[in-house]
Amino acid sequence: MLHTLSPNPGSQKKRKRVARGNSAGGGTTAGRGTKGQHSRTGKGRKHGFEGGQVPLLRRQPKMGGFRSPRRILFEIVNLDVLERKLAAGSYDIAALRQARIVRSDHPVKLLAGKALTKKFVLSAHAASKGAKEALEKAGGSLTLVK
């Protein structure tokens, strides 16, 4: 029966209650040794304390960088990815999203990679100079969308 169950003998040991007098076996220094920072009550140091050395957080440069709140985060599409994954043809941003080349809602920017051999007619929000040249050299064109 459940009410007759008990733990195995020796499996549960009572903890030693320190600082309850010398007769209890843990009096005087209560297992803390003699003197010093670790023997005191309220011991412990602040997080990041390095023994009096100037802490790492205070040694770091104080001024953060600057990131413009008006920056535009583009999703980058390399032309060599289009070359590998798509057949020659006309593609807008929705078609690139459907082909799983564009995955976010960020504006799309085309970047040149290796030489382009297929003819693509593309529309994107932005493109590098090299990407425009590569598209035109392969016989394709680029339309910039706002």
C-alpha positions in Angstrom: 0.0 0.0 0.0 1.1 3.5 -0.7 0.9 4.6 3.0 3.4 1.9 4.0 6.2 3.1 1.6 9.3 4.6 3.1 12.7 5.6 1.6 15.6 3.1 1.7 17.7 3.2 4.9 20.6 5.6 4.5 19.2 7.2 1.3 18.1 10.4 3.2 20.5 12.1 5.4 19.8 15.2 7.5 21.9 18.2 6.6 24.5 19.5 9.1 23.2 22.6 10.8 26.4 24.8 11.1 26.8 27.7 13.5 24.7 26.1 16.2 27.5 25.9 18.8 30.6 23.9 19.3 28.8 20.9 20.8 26.8 20.6 17.5 30.1 20.2 15.6 29.9 23.2 13.4 30.4 26.1 15.8 33.1 28.9 16.0 33.9 29.6 12.4 31.0 27.5 11.0 33.0 26.0 8.2 34.1 29.3 6.8 37.7 29.2 7.8 39.4 32.0 9.8 39.1 35.6 8.9 39.1 37.1 5.4 36.5 38.2 3.0 34.9 34.8 2.6 34.4 34.4 6.3 32.3 37.5 6.8 28.5 37.8 6.7 27.1 39.4 3.6 30.1 38.1 1.7 30.2 38.0 -2.0 31.2 40.6 -4.5 29.4 42.5 -7.1 28.9 40.8 -10.4 31.9 41.7 -12.6 34.1 42.6 -9.7 37.8 41.9 -10.6 39.6 42.3 -7.3 40.0 46.1 -7.5 41.2 46.1 -11.1 39.2 48.4 -13.3 36.4 46.1 -14.5 35.9 45.0 -18.1 32.7 47.1 -18.5 34.5 50.2 -17.4 37.5 49.5 -19.7 35.3 49.4 -22.8 34.9 52.4 -25.2 32.1 54.6 -24.0 30.6 55.9 -27.2 28.4 53.5 -29.2 28.2 53.4 -33.0 25.7 55.3 -35.0 22.9 53.6 -37.1 20.7 55.9 -39.0 17.0 55.6 -38.1 16.1 56.2 -41.8 18.3 53.5 -43.2 16.8 51.1 -45.8 17.4 47.4 -45.2 17.4 45.7 -48.6 17.1 42.0 -49.3 20.0 41.2 -51.5 19.6 39.0 -54.6 22.7 38.0 -56.5 22.4 37.6 -60.2 24.3 34.3 -60.2 21.5 32.9 -57.9 18.9 33.9 -60.6 21.1 32.2 -63.2 21.2 29.0 -61.2 17.6 28.8 -60.1 15.5 30.4 -62.8 15.0 30.1 -66.6 15.5 33.1 -68.8 12.4 35.3 -68.8 10.6 38.2 -67.1 10.4 38.4 -63.4 9.0 41.0 -60.9 9.3 41.0 -57.2 6.2 38.8 -56.7 7.5 36.2 -59.1 10.9 36.2 -57.2 9.0 35.8 -53.9 7.0 32.9 -55.4 10.2 31.2 -56.6 11.5 31.5 -52.9 14.5 33.7 -54.0 13.1 36.7 -52.1 11.8 35.7 -48.6 11.2 38.9 -46.7 9.1 42.0 -47.2 12.2 44.2 -47.4 12.9 46.1 -50.7 14.9 44.0 -53.2 18.4 45.0 -54.4 20.2 43.2 -57.2 23.9 42.7 -57.0 26.3 41.4 -59.7 28.0 38.1 -59.1 29.6 36.0 -61.9 29.0 36.7 -65.6 25.3 36.4 -66.6 24.4 34.2 -69.7 20.6 34.1 -69.5 18.4 37.0 -70.6 16.4 38.4 -67.7 13.9 41.2 -67.7 13.7 42.1 -64.0 12.1 44.6 -61.7 13.6 45.5 -58.4 13.8 48.4 -55.9 17.5 49.0 -56.5 20.5 47.5 -58.3 24.3 47.9 -58.3 26.0 49.4 -61.3 27.6 46.1 -62.0 24.3 44.3 -61.9 22.8 46.8 -64.4 25.7 46.3 -66.8 25.6 42.5 -66.5 21.9 42.4 -67.3 22.3 44.7 -70.3 25.3 42.8 -71.5 23.3 39.5 -71.5 20.5 41.2 -73.4 18.1 41.8 -70.5 16.8 44.9 -68.8 16.0 46.3 -65.4 13.0 48.3 -64.2 13.4 50.1 -60.9 10.2 50.1 -58.7 9.5 52.7 -56.1 
